[in-house]
Amino acid sequence: MENTTIAVTREVQEEIKEFGNKGETYSEIIARLIESAKKRQLHDLLMSEDGTTPIEKAIERSKKRWQK
């Protein structure tokens, strides 16, 4: 793989190091962080309650709609 250079502040460099394990390259650390962020985004998307109806409210609506 071809390498590239990304300019970051010393502060950011130190923060990246904090996420690393012994012997891990910056590239490996960043790749792992990206993978973790992707998983978190997917989790947040799948678990979002936006546009949902609580089960109690859905039951209440169904009882009103299909009364005996």
PQR file of N, CA, C, O and H, with PARSE charges and radii, in Angstrom:
ATOM      1  N   MET A   1       0.823  -1.181   0.000 -0.4000 1.5000
ATOM      2  CA  MET A   1       0.000   0.000   0.000 -0.0000 2.0000
ATOM      3  C   MET A   1       0.868   1.245   0.000  0.5500 1.7000
ATOM      4  O   MET A   1       1.931   1.278   0.620 -0.5500 1.4000
ATOM      5  N   GLU A   2       0.413   2.245  -0.687 -0.4000 1.5000
ATOM      6  CA  GLU A   2       1.152   3.504  -0.728 -0.0000 2.0000
ATOM      7  C   GLU A   2       0.854   4.314   0.530  0.5500 1.7000
ATOM      8  O   GLU A   2      -0.300   4.418   0.946 -0.5500 1.4000
ATOM      9  H   GLU A   2      -0.450   2.218  -1.190  0.4000 1.0000
ATOM     10  N   ASN A   3       1.877   4.878   1.126 -0.4000 1.5000
ATOM     11  CA  ASN A   3       1.708   5.708   2.316 -0.0000 2.0000
ATOM     12  C   ASN A   3       1.520   7.163   1.925  0.5500 1.7000
ATOM     13  O   ASN A   3       1.918   7.595   0.843 -0.5500 1.4000
ATOM     14  H   ASN A   3       2.814   4.793   0.788  0.4000 1.0000
ATOM     15  N   THR A   4       0.905   7.904   2.830 -0.4000 1.5000
ATOM     16  CA  THR A   4       0.711   9.334   2.639 -0.0000 2.0000
ATOM     17  C   THR A   4       0.982  10.020   3.971  0.5500 1.7000
ATOM     18  O   THR A   4       1.138   9.360   4.998 -0.5500 1.4000
ATOM     19  H   THR A   4       0.582   7.554   3.709  0.4000 1.0000
ATOM     20  N   THR A   5       1.035  11.308   3.947 -0.4000 1.5000
ATOM     21  CA  THR A   5       1.267  12.083   5.159 -0.0000 2.0000
ATOM     22  C   THR A   5       0.024  12.909   5.461  0.5500 1.7000
ATOM     23  O   THR A   5      -0.544  13.564   4.587 -0.5500 1.4000
ATOM     24  H   THR A   5       0.908  11.845   3.113  0.4000 1.0000
ATOM     25  N   ILE A   6      -0.377  12.857   6.720 -0.4000 1.5000
ATOM     26  CA  ILE A   6      -1.514  13.668   7.169 -0.0000 2.0000
ATOM     27  C   ILE A   6      -1.003  14.575   8.277  0.5500 1.7000
ATOM     28  O   ILE A   6      -0.454  14.099   9.271 -0.5500 1.4000
ATOM     29  H   ILE A   6       0.084  12.325   7.430  0.4000 1.0000
ATOM     30  N   ALA A   7      -1.180  15.870   8.109 -0.4000 1.5000
ATOM     31  CA  ALA A   7      -0.715  16.821   9.115 -0.0000 2.0000
ATOM     32  C   ALA A   7      -1.732  16.909  10.253  0.5500 1.7000
ATOM     33  O   ALA A   7      -2.911  17.188  10.030 -0.5500 1.4000
ATOM     34  H   ALA A   7      -1.626  16.256   7.301  0.4000 1.0000
ATOM     35  N   VAL A   8      -1.261  16.669  11.459 -0.4000 1.5000
ATOM     36  CA  VAL A   8      -2.087  16.828  12.655 -0.0000 2.0000
ATOM     37  C   VAL A   8      -1.261  17.582  13.691  0.5500 1.7000
ATOM     38  O   VAL A   8      -0.031  17.594  13.636 -0.5500 1.4000
ATOM     39  H   VAL A   8      -0.304  16.442  11.640  0.4000 1.0000
ATOM     40  N   THR A   9      -1.945  18.197  14.616 -0.4000 1.5000
ATOM     41  CA  THR A   9      -1.236  18.895  15.684 -0.0000 2.0000
ATOM     42  C   THR A   9      -0.603  17.874  16.622  0.5500 1.7000
ATOM     43  O   THR A   9      -0.991  16.706  16.632 -0.5500 1.4000
ATOM     44  H   THR A   9      -2.944  18.187  14.661  0.4000 1.0000
ATOM     45  N   ARG A  10       0.350  18.308  17.389 -0.4000 1.5000
ATOM     46  CA  ARG A  10       0.982  17.421  18.379 -0.0000 2.0000
ATOM     47  C   ARG A  10      -0.069  16.898  19.355  0.5500 1.7000
ATOM     48  O   ARG A  10      -0.027  15.742  19.776 -0.5500 1.4000
ATOM     49  H   ARG A  10       0.666  19.257  17.381  0.4000 1.0000
ATOM     50  N   GLU A  11      -1.001  17.762  19.701 -0.4000 1.5000
ATOM     51  CA  GLU A  11      -2.067  17.372  20.635 -0.0000 2.0000
ATOM     52  C   GLU A  11      -2.870  16.199  20.068  0.5500 1.7000
ATOM     53  O   GLU A  11      -3.138  15.230  20.778 -0.5500 1.4000
ATOM     54  H   GLU A  11      -1.035  18.701  19.359  0.4000 1.0000
ATOM     55  N   VAL A  12      -3.251  16.283  18.803 -0.4000 1.5000
ATOM     56  CA  VAL A  12      -4.001  15.203  18.165 -0.0000 2.0000
ATOM     57  C   VAL A  12      -3.132  13.951  18.066  0.5500 1.7000
ATOM     58  O   VAL A  12      -3.617  12.839  18.272 -0.5500 1.4000
ATOM     59  H   VAL A  12      -3.034  17.071  18.226  0.4000 1.0000
ATOM     60  N   GLN A  13      -1.876  14.126  17.759 -0.4000 1.5000
ATOM     61  CA  GLN A  13      -0.956  12.991  17.678 -0.0000 2.0000
ATOM     62  C   GLN A  13      -0.914  12.254  19.018  0.5500 1.7000
ATOM     63  O   GLN A  13      -0.949  11.024  19.058 -0.5500 1.4000
ATOM     64  H   GLN A  13      -1.481  15.030  17.591  0.4000 1.0000
ATOM     65  N   GLU A  14      -0.838  13.007  20.099 -0.4000 1.5000
ATOM     66  CA  GLU A  14      -0.806  12.399  21.433 -0.0000 2.0000
ATOM     67  C   GLU A  14      -2.115  11.679  21.736  0.5500 1.7000
ATOM     68  O   GLU A  14      -2.114  10.609  22.344 -0.5500 1.4000
ATOM     69  H   GLU A  14      -0.809  14.006  20.065  0.4000 1.0000
ATOM     70  N   GLU A  15      -3.233  12.270  21.311 -0.4000 1.5000
ATOM     71  CA  GLU A  15      -4.526  11.627  21.540 -0.0000 2.0000
ATOM     72  C   GLU A  15      -4.637  10.326  20.755  0.5500 1.7000
ATOM     73  O   GLU A  15      -5.182   9.344  21.260 -0.5500 1.4000
ATOM     74  H   GLU A  15      -3.233  13.139  20.817  0.4000 1.0000
ATOM     75  N   ILE A  16      -4.131  10.308  19.541 -0.4000 1.5000
ATOM     76  CA  ILE A  16      -4.138   9.080  18.741 -0.0000 2.0000
ATOM     77  C   ILE A  16      -3.309   8.010  19.450  0.5500 1.7000
ATOM     78  O   ILE A  16      -3.718   6.851  19.523 -0.5500 1.4000
ATOM     79  H   ILE A  16      -3.688  11.105  19.131  0.4000 1.0000
ATOM     80  N   LYS A  17      -2.155   8.396  19.968 -0.4000 1.5000
ATOM     81  CA  LYS A  17      -1.292   7.450  20.684 -0.0000 2.0000
ATOM     82  C   LYS A  17      -2.028   6.806  21.859  0.5500 1.7000
ATOM     83  O   LYS A  17      -1.833   5.625  22.147 -0.5500 1.4000
ATOM     84  H   LYS A  17      -1.822   9.338  19.909  0.4000 1.0000
ATOM     85  N   GLU A  18      -2.867   7.581  22.529 -0.4000 1.5000
ATOM     86  CA  GLU A  18      -3.597   7.073  23.690 -0.0000 2.0000
ATOM     87  C   GLU A  18      -4.522   5.913  23.320  0.5500 1.7000
ATOM     88  O   GLU A  18      -4.832   5.071  24.162 -0.5500 1.4000
ATOM     89  H   GLU A  18      -3.026   8.540  22.295  0.4000 1.0000
ATOM     90  N   PHE A  19      -4.960   5.871  22.063 -0.4000 1.5000
ATOM     91  CA  PHE A  19      -5.833   4.799  21.613 -0.0000 2.0000
ATOM     92  C   PHE A  19      -5.061   3.586  21.119  0.5500 1.7000
ATOM     93  O   PHE A  19      -5.651   2.538  20.855 -0.5500 1.4000
ATOM     94  H   PHE A  19      -4.709   6.556  21.379  0.4000 1.0000
ATOM     95  N   GLY A  20      -3.762   3.720  20.995 -0.4000 1.5000
ATOM     96  CA  GLY A  20      -2.946   2.650  20.422 -0.0000 2.0000
ATOM     97  C   GLY A  20      -2.506   1.616  21.432  0.5500 1.7000
ATOM     98  O   GLY A  20      -2.496   1.838  22.643 -0.5500 1.4000
ATOM     99  H   GLY A  20      -3.283   4.571  21.210  0.4000 1.0000
ATOM    100  N   ASN A  21      -2.143   0.481  20.877 -0.4000 1.5000
ATOM    101  CA  ASN A  21      -1.549  -0.597  21.659 -0.0000 2.0000
ATOM    102  C   ASN A  21      -0.065  -0.659  21.310  0.5500 1.7000
ATOM    103  O   ASN A  21       0.362  -0.153  20.272 -0.5500 1.4000
ATOM    104  H   ASN A  21      -2.151   0.300  19.894  0.4000 1.0000
ATOM    105  N   LYS A  22       0.706  -1.278  22.180 -0.4000 1.5000
ATOM    106  CA  LYS A  22       2.153  -1.358  21.968 -0.0000 2.0000
ATOM    107  C   LYS A  22       2.454  -1.954  20.595  0.5500 1.7000
ATOM    108  O   LYS A  22       1.928  -3.006  20.234 -0.5500 1.4000
ATOM    109  H   LYS A  22       0.359  -1.689  23.023  0.4000 1.0000
ATOM    110  N   GLY A  23       3.305  -1.270  19.837 -0.4000 1.5000
ATOM    111  CA  GLY A  23       3.732  -1.746  18.533 -0.0000 2.0000
ATOM    112  C   GLY A  23       2.780  -1.430  17.390  0.5500 1.7000
ATOM    113  O   GLY A  23       3.062  -1.770  16.241 -0.5500 1.4000
ATOM    114  H   GLY A  23       3.733  -0.414  20.131  0.4000 1.0000
ATOM    115  N   GLU A  24       1.666  -0.790  17.685 -0.4000 1.5000
ATOM    116  CA  GLU A  24       0.671  -0.470  16.662 -0.0000 2.0000
ATOM    117  C   GLU A  24       1.055   0.823  15.942  0.5500 1.7000
ATOM    118  O   GLU A  24       1.482   1.788  16.575 -0.5500 1.4000
ATOM    119  H   GLU A  24       1.437  -0.514  18.618  0.4000 1.0000
ATOM    120  N   THR A  25       0.904   0.835  14.637 -0.4000 1.5000
ATOM    121  CA  THR A  25       1.205   2.035  13.855 -0.0000 2.0000
ATOM    122  C   THR A  25       0.032   3.010  13.925  0.5500 1.7000
ATOM    123  O   THR A  25      -1.082   2.635  14.291 -0.5500 1.4000
ATOM    124  H   THR A  25       0.556   0.050  14.123  0.4000 1.0000
ATOM    125  N   TYR A  26       0.302   4.271  13.568 -0.4000 1.5000
ATOM    126  CA  TYR A  26      -0.775   5.251  13.511 -0.0000 2.0000
ATOM    127  C   TYR A  26      -1.856   4.792  12.531  0.5500 1.7000
ATOM    128  O   TYR A  26      -3.047   4.962  12.788 -0.5500 1.4000
ATOM    129  H   TYR A  26       1.207   4.576  13.271  0.4000 1.0000
ATOM    130  N   SER A  27      -1.440   4.221  11.427 -0.4000 1.5000
ATOM    131  CA  SER A  27      -2.387   3.738  10.421 -0.0000 2.0000
ATOM    132  C   SER A  27      -3.301   2.668  11.015  0.5500 1.7000
ATOM    133  O   SER A  27      -4.509   2.682  10.780 -0.5500 1.4000
ATOM    134  H   SER A  27      -0.471   4.084  11.218  0.4000 1.0000
ATOM    135  N   GLU A  28      -2.735   1.754  11.773 -0.4000 1.5000
ATOM    136  CA  GLU A  28      -3.539   0.694  12.397 -0.0000 2.0000
ATOM    137  C   GLU A  28      -4.494   1.265  13.436  0.5500 1.7000
ATOM    138  O   GLU A  28      -5.649   0.847  13.521 -0.5500 1.4000
ATOM    139  H   GLU A  28      -1.754   1.742  11.964  0.4000 1.0000
ATOM    140  N   ILE A  29      -4.015   2.214  14.222 -0.4000 1.5000
ATOM    141  CA  ILE A  29      -4.868   2.843  15.241 -0.0000 2.0000
ATOM    142  C   ILE A  29      -6.038   3.549  14.575  0.5500 1.7000
ATOM    143  O   ILE A  29      -7.189   3.364  14.970 -0.5500 1.4000
ATOM    144  H   ILE A  29      -3.076   2.553  14.154  0.4000 1.0000
ATOM    145  N   ILE A  30      -5.745   4.349  13.576 -0.4000 1.5000
ATOM    146  CA  ILE A  30      -6.792   5.124  12.904 -0.0000 2.0000
ATOM    147  C   ILE A  30      -7.782   4.188  12.207  0.5500 1.7000
ATOM    148  O   ILE A  30      -8.989   4.429  12.250 -0.5500 1.4000
ATOM    149  H   ILE A  30      -4.810   4.500  13.256  0.4000 1.0000
ATOM    150  N   ALA A  31      -7.288   3.125  11.565 -0.4000 1.5000
ATOM    151  CA  ALA A  31      -8.171   2.162  10.896 -0.0000 2.0000
ATOM    152  C   ALA A  31      -9.122   1.519  11.912  0.5500 1.7000
ATOM    153  O   ALA A  31     -10.306   1.337  11.630 -0.5500 1.4000
ATOM    154  H   ALA A  31      -6.308   2.930  11.530  0.4000 1.0000
ATOM    155  N   ARG A  32      -8.602   1.179  13.087 -0.4000 1.5000
ATOM    156  CA  ARG A  32      -9.436   0.581  14.128 -0.0000 2.0000
ATOM    157  C   ARG A  32     -10.476   1.565  14.633  0.5500 1.7000
ATOM    158  O   ARG A  32     -11.629   1.199  14.858 -0.5500 1.4000
ATOM    159  H   ARG A  32      -7.640   1.327  13.317  0.4000 1.0000
ATOM    160  N   LEU A  33     -10.062   2.827  14.813 -0.4000 1.5000
ATOM    161  CA  LEU A  33     -11.004   3.853  15.259 -0.0000 2.0000
ATOM    162  C   LEU A  33     -12.109   4.093  14.230  0.5500 1.7000
ATOM    163  O   LEU A  33     -13.268   4.299  14.592 -0.5500 1.4000
ATOM    164  H   LEU A  33      -9.125   3.124  14.630  0.4000 1.0000
ATOM    165  N   ILE A  34     -11.747   4.065  12.954 -0.4000 1.5000
ATOM    166  CA  ILE A  34     -12.736   4.241  11.889 -0.0000 2.0000
ATOM    167  C   ILE A  34     -13.735   3.087  11.916  0.5500 1.7000
ATOM    168  O   ILE A  34     -14.941   3.311  11.820 -0.5500 1.4000
ATOM    169  H   ILE A  34     -10.806   3.898  12.660  0.4000 1.0000
ATOM    170  N   GLU A  35     -13.246   1.868  12.046 -0.4000 1.5000
ATOM    171  CA  GLU A  35     -14.124   0.697  12.103 -0.0000 2.0000
ATOM    172  C   GLU A  35     -15.073   0.792  13.290  0.5500 1.7000
ATOM    173  O   GLU A  35     -16.257   0.477  13.175 -0.5500 1.4000
ATOM    174  H   GLU A  35     -12.266   1.687  12.125  0.4000 1.0000
ATOM    175  N   SER A  36     -14.551   1.224  14.419 -0.4000 1.5000
ATOM    176  CA  SER A  36     -15.378   1.390  15.605 -0.0000 2.0000
ATOM    177  C   SER A  36     -16.447   2.465  15.384  0.5500 1.7000
ATOM    178  O   SER A  36     -17.596   2.296  15.795 -0.5500 1.4000
ATOM    179  H   SER A  36     -13.589   1.479  14.513  0.4000 1.0000
ATOM    180  N   ALA A  37     -16.072   3.554  14.743 -0.4000 1.5000
ATOM    181  CA  ALA A  37     -17.028   4.634  14.459 -0.0000 2.0000
ATOM    182  C   ALA A  37     -18.123   4.154  13.511  0.5500 1.7000
ATOM    183  O   ALA A  37     -19.289   4.508  13.685 -0.5500 1.4000
ATOM    184  H   ALA A  37     -15.139   3.692  14.410  0.4000 1.0000
ATOM    185  N   LYS A  38     -17.761   3.357  12.517 -0.4000 1.5000
ATOM    186  CA  LYS A  38     -18.757   2.817  11.586 -0.0000 2.0000
ATOM    187  C   LYS A  38     -19.761   1.922  12.307  0.5500 1.7000
ATOM    188  O   LYS A  38     -20.965   2.001  12.067 -0.5500 1.4000
ATOM    189  H   LYS A  38     -16.813   3.070  12.376  0.4000 1.0000
ATOM    190  N   LYS A  39     -19.249   1.076  13.190 -0.4000 1.5000
ATOM    191  CA  LYS A  39     -20.130   0.192  13.955 -0.0000 2.0000
ATOM    192  C   LYS A  39     -21.064   1.004  14.845  0.5500 1.7000
ATOM    193  O   LYS A  39     -22.243   0.679  14.987 -0.5500 1.4000
ATOM    194  H   LYS A  39     -18.271   1.012  13.385  0.4000 1.0000
ATOM    195  N   ARG A  40     -20.526   2.059  15.439 -0.4000 1.5000
ATOM    196  CA  ARG A  40     -21.352   2.905  16.311 -0.0000 2.0000
ATOM    197  C   ARG A  40     -22.443   3.617  15.514  0.5500 1.7000
ATOM    198  O   ARG A  40     -23.581   3.721  15.970 -0.5500 1.4000
ATOM    199  H   ARG A  40     -19.568   2.323  15.324  0.4000 1.0000
ATOM    200  N   GLN A  41     -22.095   4.105  14.327 -0.4000 1.5000
ATOM    201  CA  GLN A  41     -23.087   4.764  13.476 -0.0000 2.0000
ATOM    202  C   GLN A  41     -24.192   3.793  13.090  0.5500 1.7000
ATOM    203  O   GLN A  41     -25.368   4.155  13.122 -0.5500 1.4000
ATOM    204  H   GLN A  41     -21.170   4.020  13.956  0.4000 1.0000
ATOM    205  N   LEU A  42     -23.837   2.572  12.729 -0.4000 1.5000
ATOM    206  CA  LEU A  42     -24.828   1.573  12.370 -0.0000 2.0000
ATOM    207  C   LEU A  42     -25.708   1.250  13.573  0.5500 1.7000
ATOM    208  O   LEU A  42     -26.930   1.164  13.447 -0.5500 1.4000
ATOM    209  H   LEU A  42     -22.882   2.278  12.704  0.4000 1.0000
ATOM    210  N   HIS A  43     -25.098   1.073  14.723 -0.4000 1.5000
ATOM    211  CA  HIS A  43     -25.855   0.814  15.950 -0.0000 2.0000
ATOM    212  C   HIS A  43     -26.845   1.943  16.218  0.5500 1.7000
ATOM    213  O   HIS A  43     -28.022   1.698  16.485 -0.5500 1.4000
ATOM    214  H   HIS A  43     -24.106   1.142  14.826  0.4000 1.0000
ATOM    215  N   ASP A  44     -26.360   3.179  16.145 -0.4000 1.5000
ATOM    216  CA  ASP A  44     -27.225   4.330  16.407 -0.0000 2.0000
ATOM    217  C   ASP A  44     -28.373   4.404  15.409  0.5500 1.7000
ATOM    218  O   ASP A  44     -29.496   4.743  15.782 -0.5500 1.4000
ATOM    219  H   ASP A  44     -25.405   3.378  15.928  0.4000 1.0000
ATOM    220  N   LEU A  45     -28.106   4.094  14.152 -0.4000 1.5000
ATOM    221  CA  LEU A  45     -29.139   4.108  13.133 -0.0000 2.0000
ATOM    222  C   LEU A  45     -30.187   3.033  13.407  0.5500 1.7000
ATOM    223  O   LEU A  45     -31.388   3.300  13.344 -0.5500 1.4000
ATOM    224  H   LEU A  45     -27.194   3.819  13.849  0.4000 1.0000
ATOM    225  N   LEU A  46     -29.733   1.820  13.712 -0.4000 1.5000
ATOM    226  CA  LEU A  46     -30.660   0.714  13.933 -0.0000 2.0000
ATOM    227  C   LEU A  46     -31.442   0.852  15.233  0.5500 1.7000
ATOM    228  O   LEU A  46     -32.577   0.383  15.327 -0.5500 1.4000
ATOM    229  H   LEU A  46     -28.758   1.604  13.763  0.4000 1.0000
ATOM    230  N   MET A  47     -30.851   1.484  16.225 -0.4000 1.5000
ATOM    231  CA  MET A  47     -31.499   1.597  17.527 -0.0000 2.0000
ATOM    232  C   MET A  47     -32.223   2.925  17.729  0.5500 1.7000
ATOM    233  O   MET A  47     -32.771   3.181  18.802 -0.5500 1.4000
ATOM    234  H   MET A  47     -29.930   1.864  16.149  0.4000 1.0000
ATOM    235  N   SER A  48     -32.225   3.762  16.704 -0.4000 1.5000
ATOM    236  CA  SER A  48     -32.874   5.062  16.818 -0.0000 2.0000
ATOM    237  C   SER A  48     -34.376   4.895  17.029  0.5500 1.7000
ATOM    238  O   SER A  48     -35.011   4.039  16.413 -0.5500 1.4000
ATOM    239  H   SER A  48     -31.781   3.554  15.833  0.4000 1.0000
ATOM    240  N   GLU A  49     -34.920   5.706  17.885 -0.4000 1.5000
ATOM    241  CA  GLU A  49     -36.356   5.675  18.137 -0.0000 2.0000
ATOM    242  C   GLU A  49     -37.089   6.765  17.366  0.5500 1.7000
ATOM    243  O   GLU A  49     -38.293   6.945  17.543 -0.5500 1.4000
ATOM    244  H   GLU A  49     -34.405   6.401  18.385  0.4000 1.0000
ATOM    245  N   ASP A  50     -36.379   7.489  16.516 -0.4000 1.5000
ATOM    246  CA  ASP A  50     -37.011   8.525  15.704 -0.0000 2.0000
ATOM    247  C   ASP A  50     -38.043   7.890  14.789  0.5500 1.7000
ATOM    248  O   ASP A  50     -37.761   6.904  14.108 -0.5500 1.4000
ATOM    249  H   ASP A  50     -35.400   7.342  16.372  0.4000 1.0000
ATOM    250  N   GLY A  51     -39.232   8.457  14.778 -0.4000 1.5000
ATOM    251  CA  GLY A  51     -40.277   7.966  13.893 -0.0000 2.0000
ATOM    252  C   GLY A  51     -40.934   6.679  14.369  0.5500 1.7000
ATOM    253  O   GLY A  51     -41.658   6.040  13.605 -0.5500 1.4000
ATOM    254  H   GLY A  51     -39.461   9.258  15.331  0.4000 1.0000
ATOM    255  N   THR A  52     -40.696   6.289  15.614 -0.4000 1.5000
ATOM    256  CA  THR A  52     -41.304   5.069  16.134 -0.0000 2.0000
ATOM    257  C   THR A  52     -42.423   5.406  17.111  0.5500 1.7000
ATOM    258  O   THR A  52     -42.533   6.533  17.595 -0.5500 1.4000
ATOM    259  H   THR A  52     -40.108   6.808  16.235  0.4000 1.0000
ATOM    260  N   THR A  53     -43.239   4.417  17.385 -0.4000 1.5000
ATOM    261  CA  THR A  53     -44.333   4.568  18.334 -0.0000 2.0000
ATOM    262  C   THR A  53     -44.095   3.596  19.486  0.5500 1.7000
ATOM    263  O   THR A  53     -43.857   2.411  19.254 -0.5500 1.4000
ATOM    264  H   THR A  53     -43.150   3.502  16.993  0.4000 1.0000
ATOM    265  N   PRO A  54     -44.156   4.083  20.722 -0.5600 1.5000
ATOM    266  CA  PRO A  54     -44.002   3.171  21.857  0.2800 2.0000
ATOM    267  C   PRO A  54     -45.081   2.093  21.817  0.5500 1.7000
ATOM    268  O   PRO A  54     -46.203   2.355  21.384 -0.5500 1.4000
ATOM    269  N   ILE A  55     -44.754   0.897  22.261 -0.4000 1.5000
ATOM    270  CA  ILE A  55     -45.680  -0.231  22.180 -0.0000 2.0000
ATOM    271  C   ILE A  55     -46.992   0.052  22.906  0.5500 1.7000
ATOM    272  O   ILE A  55     -48.057  -0.355  22.440 -0.5500 1.4000
ATOM    273  H   ILE A  55     -43.842   0.684  22.613  0.4000 1.0000
ATOM    274  N   GLU A  56     -46.927   0.740  24.037 -0.4000 1.5000
ATOM    275  CA  GLU A  56     -48.140   1.041  24.792 -0.0000 2.0000
ATOM    276  C   GLU A  56     -49.105   1.892  23.962  0.5500 1.7000
ATOM    277  O   GLU A  56     -50.312   1.649  23.950 -0.5500 1.4000
ATOM    278  H   GLU A  56     -46.063   1.071  24.416  0.4000 1.0000
ATOM    279  N   LYS A  57     -48.559   2.879  23.280 -0.4000 1.5000
ATOM    280  CA  LYS A  57     -49.375   3.756  22.450 -0.0000 2.0000
ATOM    281  C   LYS A  57     -49.942   3.002  21.243  0.5500 1.7000
ATOM    282  O   LYS A  57     -51.089   3.223  20.852 -0.5500 1.4000
ATOM    283  H   LYS A  57     -47.578   3.076  23.290  0.4000 1.0000
ATOM    284  N   ALA A  58     -49.144   2.120  20.660 -0.4000 1.5000
ATOM    285  CA  ALA A  58     -49.609   1.318  19.521 -0.0000 2.0000
ATOM    286  C   ALA A  58     -50.750   0.407  19.943  0.5500 1.7000
ATOM    287  O   ALA A  58     -51.720   0.260  19.200 -0.5500 1.4000
ATOM    288  H   ALA A  58     -48.213   1.940  20.977  0.4000 1.0000
ATOM    289  N   ILE A  59     -50.659  -0.203  21.109 -0.4000 1.5000
ATOM    290  CA  ILE A  59     -51.731  -1.072  21.617 -0.0000 2.0000
ATOM    291  C   ILE A  59     -52.992  -0.258  21.846  0.5500 1.7000
ATOM    292  O   ILE A  59     -54.087  -0.681  21.478 -0.5500 1.4000
ATOM    293  H   ILE A  59     -49.871  -0.083  21.713  0.4000 1.0000
ATOM    294  N   GLU A  60     -52.838   0.909  22.454 -0.4000 1.5000
ATOM    295  CA  GLU A  60     -53.976   1.799  22.707 -0.0000 2.0000
ATOM    296  C   GLU A  60     -54.672   2.168  21.398  0.5500 1.7000
ATOM    297  O   GLU A  60     -55.898   2.113  21.306 -0.5500 1.4000
ATOM    298  H   GLU A  60     -51.948   1.253  22.753  0.4000 1.0000
ATOM    299  N   ARG A  61     -53.892   2.541  20.392 -0.4000 1.5000
ATOM    300  CA  ARG A  61     -54.465   2.893  19.082 -0.0000 2.0000
ATOM    301  C   ARG A  61     -55.187   1.700  18.459  0.5500 1.7000
ATOM    302  O   ARG A  61     -56.274   1.851  17.900 -0.5500 1.4000
ATOM    303  H   ARG A  61     -52.896   2.586  20.467  0.4000 1.0000
ATOM    304  N   SER A  62     -54.582   0.519  18.555 -0.4000 1.5000
ATOM    305  CA  SER A  62     -55.200  -0.651  17.929 -0.0000 2.0000
ATOM    306  C   SER A  62     -56.515  -1.010  18.629  0.5500 1.7000
ATOM    307  O   SER A  62     -57.460  -1.441  17.968 -0.5500 1.4000
ATOM    308  H   SER A  62     -53.700   0.397  19.008  0.4000 1.0000
ATOM    309  N   LYS A  63     -56.592  -0.843  19.941 -0.4000 1.5000
ATOM    310  CA  LYS A  63     -57.822  -1.137  20.672 -0.0000 2.0000
ATOM    311  C   LYS A  63     -58.936  -0.188  20.240  0.5500 1.7000
ATOM    312  O   LYS A  63     -60.086  -0.602  20.094 -0.5500 1.4000
ATOM    313  H   LYS A  63     -55.825  -0.493  20.478  0.4000 1.0000
ATOM    314  N   LYS A  64     -58.598   1.078  20.037 -0.4000 1.5000
ATOM    315  CA  LYS A  64     -59.586   2.053  19.591 -0.0000 2.0000
ATOM    316  C   LYS A  64     -60.047   1.755  18.161  0.5500 1.7000
ATOM    317  O   LYS A  64     -61.226   1.886  17.833 -0.5500 1.4000
ATOM    318  H   LYS A  64     -57.663   1.415  20.156  0.4000 1.0000
ATOM    319  N   ARG A  65     -59.103   1.357  17.330 -0.4000 1.5000
ATOM    320  CA  ARG A  65     -59.394   1.135  15.912 -0.0000 2.0000
ATOM    321  C   ARG A  65     -60.194  -0.146  15.691  0.5500 1.7000
ATOM    322  O   ARG A  65     -61.092  -0.180  14.850 -0.5500 1.4000
ATOM    323  H   ARG A  65     -58.145   1.251  17.596  0.4000 1.0000
ATOM    324  N   TRP A  66     -59.877  -1.189  16.437 -0.4000 1.5000
ATOM    325  CA  TRP A  66     -60.547  -2.471  16.229 -0.0000 2.0000
ATOM    326  C   TRP A  66     -61.347  -2.884  17.478  0.5500 1.7000
ATOM    327  O   TRP A  66     -61.151  -3.958  18.047 -0.5500 1.4000
ATOM    328  H   TRP A  66     -59.148  -1.162  17.121  0.4000 1.0000
ATOM    329  N   GLN A  67     -62.237  -1.996  17.867 -0.4000 1.5000
ATOM    330  CA  GLN A  67     -63.096  -2.301  19.016 -0.0000 2.0000
ATOM    331  C   GLN A  67     -64.058  -3.438  18.662  0.5500 1.7000
ATOM    332  O   GLN A  67     -64.463  -3.595  17.511 -0.5500 1.4000
ATOM    333  H   GLN A  67     -62.396  -1.124  17.405  0.4000 1.0000
ATOM    334  N   LYS A  68     -64.404  -4.211  19.663 -0.4000 1.5000
ATOM    335  CA  LYS A  68     -65.353  -5.314  19.453 -0.0000 2.0000
ATOM    336  C   LYS A  68     -66.763  -4.800  19.468  0.5500 1.7000
ATOM    337  O   LYS A  68     -67.705  -5.576  19.308 -0.5500 1.4000
ATOM    338  H   LYS A  68     -64.075  -4.083  20.598  0.4000 1.0000
TER
END
